[in-house]
Amino acid sequence: TSKGELEVTSNGSVELFINGDLDIGGNGIVNVSGIPSKFLIYGTNTVEGGQTFKISGNGALYAAVYSPNANLEMKGGGNAGTFMGAAVANKIVMTGNSNFHYDEALKEFGGDGSYRISLWRELIDSDEKVPMSHPNEMIQYAVAY
């Protein structure tokens, strides 16, 4: 565990490969460019739920996160905690005043191109939420929607 700051300059880019846990608090990471594709975070742990990425505080994170086995926790602080970009994770939990903005510029970014987001629906009220016990149910729901 260490404390510090990471600044991605407007003409630079950073790729982080992390096997352990990641805890980003406050303004610990600043992406000056505001372009999520310039800051990439990869979770390399191969155990489902074997790592945790925490984003908390009032800071804004502009990044693309690919960590299919990690649990992503976003905990907004006093005014807000904002994540702008895209995320792939085992489980995503948002609490407090956290906000997520999907950057549509990332729809063609990475991957093999076989899956793309064509539309999404934000579920805000608890009566809108759809219980799912298996990832295939999500695919079936998305097709039926």
NORKAJO-V379154 format. One line per field, one symbol per residue. ss: DSSP state (H for helix, E for strand, - for the rest). phi: phi as a letter, one per 40 degrees, with the letter a starting at -180 (. if undefined). A space follows every 10 residues. Layout:
ss: ???
phi: ???
This chain:
ss: -----EEE-- ---EEEEE-- -EEEE---EE E----HHHEE EEE------- EEEEEEE--E EEEEEEEEEE EEEEEE---- EEEEEEEEEE EEEEE--EEE EE-HHH---- ---------- -----HHH-- ----HHHHHH HHHH-
phi: .abibbbccc bbabbbbbcb cbbbbfbcbb bdcgbdccbb bbcbcccdgc abbbbagccb bbabbbacbc cbbbbccdca bbbbiaabac abbbbgccbb bccccccbcg gcgcbacbaa bccbcccccb cbbadccccc ccccc
